């Protein structure tokens, strides 16, 4: 016994069905909705025929009215049967396959009044079904004559009643019904068969019940050993079942779960989408929820990230019963994904070209820098052999890389080639990626274009040979350059390094004065980093990049050295105390302009010659290499966060001055900020290790403000003003919101002078004012003269010691 919809769809050619309904109205719609026939022949009411000719919901319907074919006192139904057979043959000729015949017996019985006549009519339809291989459904109303219905029950193999399709145990063929004794024997056998079937069903049901209990126990054991959380919710969203994995994941006992609504376990920010998903399941808008990520609250208040898959369970009438779901803990996976995203962003933004290949040297990934370096698009590189990046002279290098990286790393110089055929020198570092079983997955090659370095090296070598043949004075310049280069290896202090370079230019090359101007990206200007015997009026003010007629600015934009001869005839911007020549040389690193090197000679000496400019370019390269080598990028790190509210409410884009003899409150504010979402950076006169221990700071980067250069702790010198500005400005760019602490302003003043440090603090305050940052400056008011301290109080926002 099956449902009507399912049963009707299983009927085949030759089947003859009795359908009993409260009435026979809308029977066509019922049939079309449930089985969607392509061709339907309908014997029924003529009014319905006139109203519904043609197609109904895609089904072709042909109508036959009993009134047109059956008439008279002794009605003959053969004309109607013949017409139906003719239509069946016509449909088959036109390619029709499965044909349904729907007969509304209420209208047929009005024309064929006798039970005997109707029985013969039904028998005739049974023959048509069998001969023509069609499916016939005869529709009776429960309101029809009971004798008529009883007669119908014996003439149909199948019966549809109360939304069920049943095999008719009372059905008799024409031969069986004509012999009463045979009919009795058949009914008796059917009754015995039904009784035996019932006993067997009870036995089977008993076995099934026992097996089901056993299976349920196995299922429960299996579910309890699944590490994922498995649960059921009723229609109110309350837990009615949970497995052991649920209790392990969130820390609640099974009893605690069964007392909760699911919303109690969802993070407030995710509650809306969780509730919407549940309501859609309850209301039948969807049957399943797949891959819904939710933040879940454990019994300790910590957060786990879960991936939810759930489905709705309905009863036989389509009513919602419960939801069943499984939640997988993906907290670790999400963290790994974030880490991978971060690493991917790093690879995408590095200045070196990153090329990843498979073990056969086929490129599987290139970063954007590689597009520019090799002049190719992503499509032109990925899927190709990495050999297209190596010139013919370096093909053996690729084979060596792929061979040697299996046992270690490879590093060396190669001749690389661009898309257009241009060759350039590149430094390559190669290594391999392994899977968990130590099997080789990929080769990673990092290319650095060393064209500029090679040109500098070649130029240095060329002029080294040239200078050997020159006069002793010129030789001294080369020696000074080499000494300067050697001296720079022993320091990372920008002040000492640039002073060493200035001394080398003036004393070694015979210039009367020199200065280094660095590019301030935020101010769009050139600012003097250091100078020696250089006119003060050229160093005291910055040069805006908008002054495009100024030779220093032209030197930046054109990236080429410029020499101004006989400055006495030029404007005051270039004028020197005495007539002479002034040279501006760009400081370049990998085509990026870092600043300019300026040098001048008085007219009493020889003028600036091309050889002098070449030497200045070497010094400019030396400056660039020194700055790049010693440029430290402080990486923002998230400190361990606390759940307690922040003690301090400071406005962003402000610089705060804290009056205190000992900087305890400043450190407390700093620690409070970094433990409530800020990325912190401290430059402290107090040793960083002591600060970390006192204020429980584990990850926040800190530098020691000291002249002692030690490998035990990162350090910055008190006189290294440019580096201080660089460290803070670069950190603020990378960390938003940022909290920067500079402890030791008094020490800076002692090591420099007050005006220098005041300019430094104003510069840092400007960087803070243009970012989501705060700057903390603890100062002992007793350590400075009153007029100096007054200038600091008026310049910055005051937080007193109380």
N, C-alpha and C positions, 0 to 999 in steps of 0.2 A: 504494500500500500504506500503510495507516494503522493506528494502534493499535486494539485491539478496542473500547475505550471510545468513542473518537472515531468509529470506523467505524460501530458500532451506532447511535449517535445520528444518523448521516446517512442511515440506511435510510428508505425511504418505502413507502407502500402498494403491495403487489404483489411486494415483494422476497422471495426465497426463499434462505436461507443455510444452509450446512453448517458446523456447529461441532464440531471435533474436540478432545477433552480426554483427560486421562489416565484419568479415570473420569467418570461422569455424576452423581455425588453432588453435592449442594449447587448444582446448576445453576440452580435457581430463585433462590437468594440471589445468585449471580453476576450473573444477568440483572437482578434488581431493583436491586442496588447500582450497576450500570453505566448503566442506561437509565431506571430509575424509571418503569416503565409504569403507566398507570392501570388497564388491564384486561389480564389475562393468562389465556389458555386453555392448560391443561397436560395433555398426553397422556403418562401415565407410570405409575409404580408406585402400586398401590392403597394400600400402607402409608403412603407419603408423603402420599397424598390424605387419609387419616384423621388424620394428624398435623398437617397444615398448612392445614386448611380456613379459609376466611374471608379475612382480610387479612394481608399480609406487608409491613411497612414502608410502609404506605399504599396498596399495590397490591391491587385486587380480583382474586382468583384463583379460577378454576373448573377443576375436575379431571375428567379422563376416563380411566378405567382400561381398557386394551386387553382385559383379561380379561373385562370385562362385555359387550363388543361384538363381539369376534372369537373364534370357537370352531369346533371341528369339524376333520375331516381336510382339507377343502377350504375354508379360512377365507375369509370374505367381509368385507372392511373397509368396505363401503359403509354399514352401520349406524353405524359410528364416524364416518365422514365426514359422514353426514346429521345426526348429533347435534351435531357441531361447527358445521355450517352453521346449524342451528337456534339454537344458543347465540349465534352471531355476529349473526343477525337479531334475537334478543331484546335483546342489548346495544345494538344500533343503535336499536331502538325506544325504549329508555330514555335515549337521548341520548348514548350512548358514541360516541367518535370513533375514535381510533387504537387498534387491537386487535392484540395480539401473540399468536401461536400458538407454543407451545414443545412440541416432540415429542421424547420420550426414546426413540430408536430401539432401544435395548437391549431394552426391554420389547415394542416392536412386533415386532422380529425374532424374539422367542420365539414369537409367535403366527403370523407369516407366515414360514415357514422358507425358501421358495424365493427365489432372487435375482430371478427374473422377477417374482414376486408383489410383492416389496419395491420393485422398479423401477416397477411399475404404481402402487403406493401413493404413491411419491414424485411420479410424474407427476400423480396425482390431486391431491396437495397443491399442486403447482405451479399447477394449474388453479384450485383454491380461492383461492389467494393472488391470482391475477390477477383472478378474477371478483368476489371479495368485498373486494378492496383491503385485505387485511390483510398483516402481516409475519410470515413463518413462519421459525422456526429449528429445524432438525433436529439433534439432538445425538447424536454417535457417540463411542464410546470407542476409543482407540488399541489397546485389547486386542481389539476386534472382529475378525471374520474378514476377512483382507485382501481377499478377493474381494468381500465386502460393501462395504468402504470404497472399492474401485476403482469399483464400480458407482455408489456415492453421488457420486463426484467428477464423473461425467458428467451428473448430474441437478440440480445446484445452480449458479446463476449466480455465487454468492459463497461463499467458503470462509473460515472463521475457524480459524487454526492458529497455535500458539505466540504468542499475544497479538497477532496481526495479522489484519486483515480484508483479503482479497485478491480481486480479480476473477478468476474461474475460467476459465482459457483452455481447459480440457478440457470445459466445459459444452456439451452438445448438446441441441437441442430434440427433441421426440418425432419429428418428421419427419426431422431430420438423423440421429438415431441409427438410424432404421429403414433408411437407405440407406448401406451401408458406403462406397461410392465418394464420396458427398457428405461423409461424416465425415472421410475421408482428406484430401480437398481442404481442408476447413476447418482441420484440424490443421496442414497444410503452410503454409497462409496465416498461421496464428497464429505458427508458428515463424519464418517470414520477417519477420513484423511485429515479433516480439520482437528478432530480430537487428538489424534496421534501427533499432529504437528504442534498442538498446544503443549502436550507433555514434553515433546522434544525441546520446545522453546523454553519451558521452565527449567529443564535440565541444562540447556545451553546457557540460559540466563544465570543459573547458579554458578556454572563454571566461569562465565564472564565476570560475575561479581567477585569471585575469589581471585581471579587473575587480575581484575582491576585493582583490588586492594593491594595485591602484591606489586603491581606496576606503580600504584600511587606511592607506595613506600620507597620503591627504587627511585621514582621521580623526585620525591622529597629529599632522599639522600643525595641524589645527583645535584639538585638545585642548591642544597645546603653546602655542597663542596665547590660550587662555582664561585670564583673570587669576586665576580660582579654582583651588584645589588639587584635582587629580583623582588618584585613587590606586586600587590594588587590594591586598587582603590575602589571604594563603593561610589555610588552616584553623587555623594556629598564631598568626595575628595578625601575621605578618611581611610587610613591604612587598615586593611583586613588580613593581609598576608605579607610577610617579609621573610627573606632567607638569612642565613648566617652572614653572608657577604654584606648585607645591609648593615648589620650591627657592627661589623668590623670596620666598614668604611666610615661611618658617621659616629660610632661610639655609643649609640643608644642600645638599650636592651630591647628584646622583642616586645616585651610588655609596654615599654615606653613608646615604641613605634605605634602600637595598636591604639594608643590614646591620643595620637596626634593627627592633625590635618596636614596634608602635604605642604601647605604654604608655610608652616612653621620651620621647614628645613630649607627654604629657598632664600637666597640673598635678596634683599628688598629691591635692588635694581633689576633683578631678573624675574620678579614675581609676576609682573604683567604678562610676559610672554608664556610663562608656565601656566598661568590661569587660562589664557586664551587657548592654548593647546588642549588643556583638559576639557574646557567647555565645548570645543569643536568635536572632541571624541564623544562626549555625553550626548550632544545634539545630533550626532550622525553626519556632521558636515565633512568629516574625514574618518577613515577607518584606522589610519595609522599615523603616528608621529615618528619621524626618522631623523636621527642625528641632531637632536636639539641640545645645544650646549647650555648648561646652567651652573651657576655658582651655588654650592651647597654648604650649609652651616653644620658643623659638627657639634657634639655636645660640649666641647670646650670653647666654641665660638670661632674656631679657625675655619678657613675656607678651603674646600676642595672643588675642583672643576669636574663635572660629570657630563657624559654624553648619553642622552636619553633616547631610547627607542621604546615606543608603547603602542598598544592596539586596544581597540574597544571590543568587548565581548557582548553579544546580543543573544536573547532567547529566541525560540522558534517563531515568535510573533514579531520579531524585530525590535523588541524593547531592550533598552540598555540595561546590562547587568553589572558590569564592572570594567575597569581597565587593568590590563596586565602590562608591566613594563620591566625593562632591564636598564640599569645605569652602570656605565663603565667609568672608572676613575681615570681621567686623562690629565690629572694635574701635572704629573711628571712630563707627559708628552707635550703639553702646552708650553711648559718651561723650556723644553728642548726646542720646540718650534720657535719660541721667542729668541732663544740663543742663536738658532740657525738664521733667523731673519736678521738679527744684529750682525752676524758674521757676513751674511750676504750683502748687507748694506755697506759694510766695511770694504768688501771685495769690489763692490760696484763703484766706490768712491776713491779708492787708492790711486795714486799717480802712476803706478807701474801697471804694465799690461799683464793680466792673468789669463793663462791659456791652460785648459784642462783637456787631456786626451784619454782615450782608452788605452789598453795595453798594446794595441797595434799602432798607436800614434795618430789615431783619427780624432780630430777635434770635436769635443762634446760641449764645451762652454768657452766663451770669451767675455771679458768684462768690457765696458764702454771705452776704457783707455786703450784697449787693443784695437778698437775700430779706428781711432785717430792715429795711433802709432803706425799701423800697417796700411791705412788708407782703404780698408775693406769694410763692408757691411757685415752684420751678424750672419746673414744668409750665405754670404760668400766665404765665410770661414768655417762655420759649424758643419760637420759632416765631411770636411776635407782633411787630407793628411797634413800634419804639422810641418811637413817638409816644404810647403809653400811659403813658410815664414823664414826659411833658411836659404841663403844664397848657395850656389853650387860649391863654393869653397868651404862651406860649413855643413854640408850634408852628413859628413862623418860624425859631426858633433851630435846630431840628432840620434844617430844609431848608438853612439856612446852613451847619451843620456838615457835612452830606453833600456840599455843593457845594464848600466851601473846603478841606476836608482833602485833596482830590486834589492841591492845589498847596502845601499846608503844613499846619500844625497850627491848631487852633481852641481858644480858651480864653475862658471868660466865665461870668457868673452867669445862671441860669435859674430859673424857678419850676417845681419838680417836683411830682408828685402821687402820693400813696399809693393803695393799692387802695381804701380807704374814701372817697377823695375829698379827704382833707386835703392841703393844699398846704404846701410848705416850700421855703425857698431852698436852692439847691445850686450849687456851683462845679464846672464841667465842663471837663475837658481832653480833647480829641479828636485822634486821629491815625489814620493808615492803616497797614495791613500790605500789603507787596508780595511777589510771587513773584520768582523769579530773573530774570524778564524785565521786572521793574518794573511788572507789571500789578497793579492794585488788587485785593486779595482781600477784606479786611475793614476795617471801621471799629472802632476801640477808643475807648470813652468811659469816663472815670473820673469818678465822681460823689463829691463830698464834701458831706455835710450841714453847712451853715454856719448852721443855725438859731441856735445859741448865740452864734456870732460876730455874727450880724445883730442878735440881741437885745442883745448887749453894745454893739454899735455904735449901735443905736437908743437904748439907755439912755444911752450916753455923750453922744450928740447932744442927747437930751432934757434931760439935766441940765446940759449945757453952756449951753443956752439959759436954763435955770432959774437957774443960778449967776450969769449975767450980771446978773440982777435982784436978786441977794442982796447982802448986805453984803460989804465988802472982804475980810473974813476968809474967807468962803466962796469968794470968787473966787480968793483965794490958793491954796486947796486944789485947785481945778481946774488952776490954772497949775502947781502942783507936780506934779500927776498927769501933765500933759502933758510937763513937764520930765523927770519920772522915766521916762516912756515913751521920750522921746528919748534919755535917757542910757543906757537899757538896750540901745539899738540898737548902741552902740559897745563892748559887752563880751559875752563868752560865759562869763565867770567867774561861777559861781554865788555865790561869797562876795561879790564886788563887787556883783553884781546885787541880791542880797537885802539887802545893807547899804544900797544906794541906795533900795530900796523901803521899808525900815524908816525911813530918814531922811525920806522923803517923807511917810509916814503920821504920824510924830511931829511933824515941823516944819511940814508943809504942812496937815495936817488938825487939828492942835491936840490930838492924843492925848498922854497922858502916857507911854505905853509900848506896845510892839507886839512880836509874835513870830510866826514862821512854823513850823508843825509839819507834817512830811511823813509820809505813810503808808509804813510799812515792811512790805511784803507778807509777807516771810519771817518777821518777828517778830510779825506781826499786832498792830502797835502804832503809836501816833503818837510821833514823836521830834522834838525841837526842832531846827530847821535853823539858825535865827539869831534873835536878839532884840535889842531896844534898850530899856533902862530897864524891862525886864519882870522881875517877881519871879523870883529864882533858883530858889525851891522849886517853881515851876511849869515850869521849863525843864530842871532837872537830871535828872529821871526821866521815863521814857517812860510813855505812857498806853496800857494794854492795851485792845484793842477789846472785850474781855469786860466792861469796866466800863461797861455800857450805861446807867447812871444819870448818868455824868459828862457835862456839857454838851458838851464837845469831841467825845466819842464819839457823842452824839445828833446833833450837827451833821453828822458824817460819814454816819451811817446815814440820817438824814432829808434830807440834802442841802439844808438850808435854814439861813439865819442864825438864831442864838439870842443873846439879850441878857439878861444877868443884872444886875439893878439892886440897888444897896445891898449890896455883897458883904460888908460887915462882919457881917451877920446870917447869913451862910452858913457852910458847913463849912470846915475848914482847907484842903481841896483847892482852893477858890476864893478864899480870903481874900487880901486885899492889905494892904500896910502901912498904908494909909489907906482909909477907906470910899470907894466909888465904883462905877462901872458897868464891866462886862466883856462884850465882844462876841466871839462865835465865828462866823466866816464860812467856808463850805466853798470850797476851791479846786477848781474843776471844769474839765475839758477834755473836750468832747464827751461829757458825762454821766458821765465817769470822775472819781472823787474822788481828787485827788492829795494833799490834805492840808487843813489849816484855817489861817486867818489870825486871830490873836487881837489885840485892842487894848483898852486900858482908859483911863478918865478918872477922875480923882479927883473926889470930891464937891464940892470947892471950885470946880470948873468946871461948866459946863453938862453935864447928863447926855448919854448917847448917844441921839441922835434918829434917827428913820427915815432922814433925809437922810444922817446919818453912816454908817448901815449900808449905804445905797446906794453911797456913796463907797468904803466898804471892799470891797463887791462888785466895784467897778470895779478896785480894786487887786488883789483876788483873781484877777480875769480877767487882769490884767496879769502877775501872777505865773505863772499857768498858761501864757499865751502865751510868756513868757520861757523857762520851763522846757522847754516843748515845742520852741521854736526852737533852744535850745542843748543839748538832750538828744542826745548822740551815742551811737549804737549801734555798738559795735565789732564788725565782722563777722569771725567766725572764718575763718581761711584755712589751708588745708593747705600746710605748707612742703614744699619738695622733699625727698623721702625718700631715705634711704641704706640700702644692703643690709647694712652692717656691723652687728654686734651693738651694743646700747646699752651705754654705759660705766657707767651709773648705774642703780641699782635703788631707786627711791624709792617709798614707800607712798603710796597715794592718801589724800585727806582729811587731809593733814598740812601744817603750816606749818613750814618749815625756816629756821633761822637759820645763816648762814655767816659765820664769823669770818675776815675778810681785809681787809688795808689797801686793796688794789685788788680790785674785784669780778670778777676774771678767772674764778675757778672757778665763781662763780654764773652768769656768762654762758655758760660752757662746759656746765654742767649744763642750763641753759635751752635752748641750741642743740641739745644731744643729745636732749632730750625731744621738741622739736618736729620733729626729723628722724626720729623713731621713733614717729609716730602721734599725738602730743599736738597740740592746737590752742593756740598760744601767744599771750600778750599781755604786752608789756613797758611799764612806766612807768619811765623812766630819767632820771637826772640827766645821764648821758652822752648826748651828741647821738645820736639814733637812727641817723643816716646812718653815723656812725662805728661803731656797734655792728653794723650790717648788713654793713659792709665787713670788719670784723675776724672775724666769725663766719659769714660767707657765708649770711646770712638775706635772702631775696628777698621773701617773701610775708607773713611774720608781722607783724601790726599792732603798732606801737609809738607811744608818746606821749612827748614831751619834758616832763620835770618842771621847769617854769621859769615865771618871772613875765613873760617876754617873750612877747607875743601876736603870732605871725608866721604868715603864710599859707604859708610854705615848708614847715612841718612841723606836724603835729597836736600840740597843746600842752595841758597842764592845769596850773593854778596850784598852788603848794605849800600855799596857804591854803584852797583850794577843797575842803575835806574832804568835804562831801556829794557833790560830783561824783566824787571819787575812789572813794567807796563805791559810787556808782551804776554807774560804768564797770566796775569789777571784778565786782560782783554780776551785772549784766546779761550780761557776757561769759561768766561761768561758767554761767549758765542756758543759753546758746546753744551752748556748746562742751563736749563731754564725750568724752574726758578733757581737762581744761584744765591748762595750766601758766602761772602768772602770776608775773612777776618785778617787784618794786618795788625799784629801786636809788636810794638817796638818802634813807634814813630819817634820817640825821644832818641833812640839809638841811631835811627836814620839821620836825624838832625845833627847829631854829634859827628857822624862819619862824613856828612856832606855840609850843607848849610841850610838854614831855615827856608829861604826862598826856593831853593831847588826842591826840597821836600814838599813845600806848599804847592808848587806847580805839579809835582807828581800826584799828590792827593786830588787836586782838581781834575787832572787828566783821568784818573781812575773813577772819580765821581761822575764825569761825563759819560764814561762807558756804562756805568751802572744806571744812569738816568735814561739811557736809550735801550734798556733791556729789562727783563723781569728779574731783577736782582736787588740785593741789599749789600752794603759795605759797612763793616763794623770797625771802628777805630778807637780802641781803648787808650786813654792818655792820662798820665799823672799830671794834674795841673801844677803841681809844685816843681816839676822837673823842667818847666819852660818859663822864660821871662813872661811877665803879664801881658805885654803888648803882642807877643807872638801867640800866646794862648787865646787872647781876645780875637785875633784874626781867624783862628781855627773855629772858635765858638760861633762867630758870625757866618762862617762859610758852610757849616754843616749842622744837621739836626742833633740837638743835644739830648742825651739820656743821662740823668745824674746817677750817682752811686746808689741812691735810695730806691 
